[in-house]
Amino acid sequence: MELHIPPSDIVPFGLRAMKMIATASGTFHDAERGLLATVQRVFGTDVDLETLPPITPEELATAIVEPALRRQLVRGMVVLSLIDGEASPAEVALVDRFAGALGVESPDLAALRHLAGENLLRARFDIARRFFAREKGLEMAREKGLGWVARSLAAMAGLRADAAIASRYRALESAPPGSLGRGYTDFIRANGFSYPGEKGSPPEMIALHDLTHVLSGYGTTPDGELQVLAFHAGCRREEKDPFSFLMFGIAEFHLGLAMSPVAGAARGHFDPALALAALRRGAACTIDPTDGWDPWPVMHEDLEVLRARYGITP
């Protein structure tokens, strides 16, 4: 997911719209100010937010015509409307007006509307159905068949272990020190997690997420999970719905909606500067760990060598 840098003379138009959204509920929250300040640092502007005048949706659409910039701006509006910990109806209605004028419609807007209407079940569904684990699970089910699905469900439910899968992952404990495989087993043990295939373990595709923790170095606190999900979004190709990672992270770890029974409802703090830094690290990565990458051929290779090969900077 590439971050598009607009010409400096266009940035104030987007900031005017975003300030309107931030203040639509009657309060200019510190978290909202922080997000707009981060936007200015990234885009190299220093506009006085207090003096920014309002802008109409039509004026915004006239100023910003590039489709990629329009999509990026609407995504920023979605994040801004949630960063204070709630989606107010006034903010969401304004996001809808701007998105309509810009000709942008996305599943994120539907989820945002459900959050504003406190239809949390629908919001969870809208966000979770786009998350990579569902897509990857369907892909693996097609490749491995119904037997794999049945064994995975039994392991998740704690009914029966899948010995073949579990032993393959446990064998990585003998991988060379400093290797990706050893880093993965150290990560699993340090966090008290289960290996795929063990009773009560998450589905096997979650190993790709855990390996991304190892590659990126982000931890498993709620804040660390928000960063690794932003990293995922950066790695993801545009046609693969990269923003779904950020929406999942915000819903799970910032709003505490308990999107995942594995993660629970632990809440963190969505720091826009850290999230943008993680997203840019991911965008520089030459692989997408959740799509098209097979870790098994490189499990015994040196972790630092792999990071250099994949363009993952410190």
N, C-alpha and C positions, 0 to 999 in steps of 0.2 A: 504494500500500500504506500504509494509514493506521496510525500508531502509536497504540494505544489506551492511555490512561492510567487505570489502575485506582484505586479509592479507596485512600487511604494505609493503611487498616487491613487491606487484602487483600495488599498488597505483601509483608509478611514471610512469608506462606504460600508464595508463589512462590519467595522467596529461600531458604527452608528446603529446598525441593525441589532448587533449583539448586545449593546448597552440597553436598547429598548426592551429586549427580552429579559435581561438581567433585572431590570427595574419594573417589569410589568406587574409583579406581585406586590409592589410598594416598598420593597427593601432591596438595596444594593448590597448583597451579602459579600463578606470578605473573600469567600471562596470564588465568587463570580469575578470580583476585582482581580484576584490572583490569576484566574484563567485569562482574562483580557490582557493583563500585564505580560503573561507568558507569550501570548500571541504577538504582542508588540516586540518582545525580545527576539523571537524567532524570525519575524518578518522585517526587523530592522527599522521600526518606526518608534516615535516618541510623542504620540498624540496625547493631549490633555483630555482624559476621559470625562472630566467634569464639565467641559465646555462643548462636548459633542452634541450637535442638534439631532432631533429625530429624523427619520427617513421613511418614506413610504415604500411599500413593496414594489411599486412600479418604478420608482426612482432607483431602487437597488438593482432591479432587473435591467435597467438601461445601462447602469454603470458596470455591472459584472455580467459578461456575455459568454465567457469560456465555460463550457459544460463541466469540465473537471473542477474548476474553481467554484462553480455553483454547488456541485455535490459536496465538496469539502466544506464550504461555508455552512450548508445545512447540517452536516455532521457536527460541526462545531456548535451550532445552535442547539442540537439535541443534547450534547454533553453539557453545555452551559445551563440548560433548563433543569438538569438533574444534579448539578454539582453542589447545590445547597442542601441536598438530601431529600428533595421531593420534587414532584412535577406539578406545579400549580396550573389550574385550568387557564388562567390568564396568559401565562408564559407559553403554554402549548398552543393556544389559539393563535398567538402571534407567530410562533414557529410555522404553523400551518399556513398562515397568510403569506409569509415570506417564501416558504417552499413552493406554494402554488404559483406565485409570481415568477419564481425562478424556473418553474417547470420541473421540479425535483419531487419525485415520490419514491419512497423506500419503505421496507418493512419496519425500519426503526421508527418512522413516524406513527405507524399503527400501534407499535408497542408503547410509544410515548403517550398516545391518546388513552390507551387503557390504563396506564399508570396515573394519568391525571384524573381519570374517572374512577380510580381506586378499584378497577377490575383487575386485581393482581393475578388471578388465575389465567386470564387471557393474555396478560402481559408476559407472564412466565412462558406460556405456550409460544407466543410470537417470537420470543428471544431464544428459547431452548431449541425449537425446531430448526433453527439456522446454525446452531453451534456445531463445530467440526465433529464432535464425537458421534452425533447422529449420522452425519454423512459418512464418516469413516466406518462406523459400525455396519451400515448398509453395504458399503463396498466390501468389507471383510466377510460379511454374510454371503454375498454373492460368490466370492472367491472360495470360501471354505465350506459352505453348505450348512444345512440345518443342524447337523450334528454338532458343529462348532458353536452355533447359537445356543443349543440346548445345554452344552457343557459350560459355556460362559455364564448363562443365566443361573445355572445350579451353583457355580462358584460364587457369583455375586450374592446369591441368597444365603450362602453359608451352608448349603446342603451337601455339596460334594466338591472336592478339589479336582481340577483338571491337571493330573500329574505331569503330563507331557509338557504343557505350557509352563507350569510352575518350575519344573526341573531345568528347563532351558534358561530361564531367567536366573535361577539360583546358581547355575554354573558360572555366571559372570563374576561370582565372588572370587574365582581363581584367575580372572583377567589380570594383566600386568598392572602394577601400581602406576597411577597417572593416566591410565587409559580411559576411554569413554565408558566401557563396560564396568570398570571398577568404580568410576565416578558415580555411575548409576546405582550400583549396589550400596555404596557408601551413603548416597542420598536417601535411598529407601530405608536403610537401617537407622540413619540419624533421625529420620522423621517418624519412625515407627509405622511405616506403611507396609502393605502386603505386596508380594510379587503377584503379577497377573497369574491367574490359575489357582492361587491359594484360596481357601474358604474365606468368603467375605471380601474378596478383592474386587476392585473396580474392573470394568471391561478392559481388554488388552490394549485397545487404542489409546488409553490414558497414559500408557508407557511413553508414547510420543510426546505428550505434554511434559511428563517427568524428565525425559531426556532433554527437552528444551530448557528446563530449569538448569540442568547440568551444563549444557552448552553456553547458556547466557549468564549463569552465575546468580540469577535472582532467587531469593529465598521463598519460603512457603508461608510467611506471615500474610495477612490480608493485603498489606501494601506490596509485598513481593509478588503476590499473585496478580495484582493489578498491573504491575510492571511486566511480568512475563506474558500476560494476555495482550498488552500493548505491543510487545515484541512480536508475538504471533501475528498481530494485525499488520505490522510492518512487513513481515515475511510473505504475507498472503497476496496473491495476485488479485487485481481489481475485480476480475470476473468471478472470483471465488468468495465474494462478500466479506472482505476483511474487517469491516466495521462490526460484524457480529461478535468478534472477540471482545472488542471494547464494551459493547452493550452488555454482554454476558458478565464481564468483570465489574462494570458499574452496578448492575442489578444485584449480583451476588455479594460483592465485597464492599461496595460503597453504600448501597441502599439496604443491604441485608435481607434480600428477598428469598434466600435459601433456594437458589436455582438448582443446586446439586446436593443430593444426599451425602455425597462424599465430603464436600467442603463445609456444609452446614451454613449457618447464617452469621459467621464471624464478620465483623465490619471493620474496614480500614478507612484510610483517608485518600481520596483520589487527588494526588498531587499532579497538576497539569504539566509542570516542568519535567518531573520524573517520567510521566507517561509519554510525553513527546520525545524525550531522550531515548526511551526504550523503543518507541515506534521507529525512530530514525536508525537505531542500531539494527532493528529487524529489517528495515528496508534495504540496508547495505548487505544483508546476509544473502548468500548466493543459493541457498536452499530454502524450501518451506518444510520444516520438520513434520508438519501434519499432512502434507500432500506431495506424494511422489518421491519421498525420501525413505530408503530402506536402511535402518541403522545397523543391521546385523553384519554386513561386510566390513564395517569399520569399528566394531565394538572393542577390538583389541588394539586399536591405534591410539597414539598419544593424544590426549584431549587438547593440549595447546596447539599441536600441529593441525588438528581438525578445525579448531577455531580460526587459525590463520587461513586455512584452505577455504573455509566458508565465509570469510570476510567478517567474522564476529569480533568487533573491536572491544578493548577493555572498557 
